Amino acid sequence: AQSVTQLDSQVPVFEEAPVELRCNYSSSVSVYLFWYVQYPNQGLQLLLKYLSGSTLVKGINGFEAEFNKSQTSFHLRKPSVHISDTAEYFCAVRPFGNEKLTFGTGTRLTIIP
Amino acid sequence: AAGVIQSPRHLIKEKRETATLKCYPIPRHDTVYWYQQGPGQDPQFLISFYEKMQSDKGSIPDRFSAQQFSDYHSELNMSSLELGDSALYFCASTLPGGRERNEQFFGPGTRLTVL
């Protein structure tokens, strides 16, 4: 079985400041890793994914994440946030050979003007 | 670009009633997934279909059933509704081939409220 831990349920950040949203996972098998964003009253949109290769992956809207296998982490970062980044962010894993996503409990990112 | 369509977007039902949620995947997508997101919670996988056959099953109550039709759209049928069924129900679809590596494209969700 897999589990995903997002340590911070809420993260307030000043506009134009950097942000890091933390994600750790547990799995007995290798997994693919994903970050999704959910804007208010909307569905989930893929920000980025790690399947293989370079451990630093870049996504949409200036976000990037680094896969660290030894620490079983996949933290999401952005060097300078904007008001429009206010949303809920979900880290998710999918084990090799399986299709279903297991999500973390989400981190609500609030941008302070 | 075409997206996943879900209908209705909002649904209000009373306890013990039934509900049917519909999902229309992106054209050429042959795999459909259903997720349930309770208030303030993370999405939980319910069930998936590939080429009209159930491919995986998660924490779906026995009161719920689902199927995928020949045009690849899917319906989630929920009976004997309970207050705890109030949630946002997402449908996602994937391109054929290499499903585990492909992105799941999510629809906007159906918000079900059980009174």
Contacts between the chains, C-beta under 8 A, distances in Angstrom:
chain1	res1	chain2	res2	distance
A	32	B	100	7.1
A	32	B	101	6.7
A	36	B	106	7.7
A	42	B	108	6.1
A	42	B	109	8.0
A	43	B	4	7.7
A	43	B	90	6.1
A	43	B	106	4.3
A	43	B	107	5.5
A	43	B	108	4.4
A	43	B	109	5.3
A	44	B	43	7.1
A	44	B	90	6.6
A	44	B	92	7.8
A	44	B	106	4.1
A	45	B	106	7.2
A	46	B	103	5.3
A	46	B	104	7.8
A	46	B	105	7.8
A	49	B	103	6.8
A	51	B	101	5.6
A	90	B	42	6.3
A	90	B	43	7.3
A	94	B	100	6.3
A	96	B	100	6.8
A	97	B	100	6.5
A	98	B	56	7.3
A	98	B	100	6.3
A	99	B	31	7.3
A	99	B	33	7.2
A	99	B	48	6.0
A	99	B	55	6.8
A	99	B	56	5.9
A	99	B	94	7.6
A	99	B	99	5.3
A	99	B	100	5.4
A	100	B	33	7.1
A	100	B	45	4.2
A	100	B	48	6.6
A	100	B	56	5.6
A	100	B	58	6.0
A	101	B	33	7.9
A	101	B	35	7.7
A	101	B	43	7.6
A	101	B	45	6.5
A	101	B	104	6.6
A	102	B	45	7.3
A	103	B	42	4.0
A	103	B	43	5.1
A	103	B	44	7.7
A	104	B	42	6.0
A	105	B	41	7.0
A	105	B	42	4.9
A	106	B	42	5.7
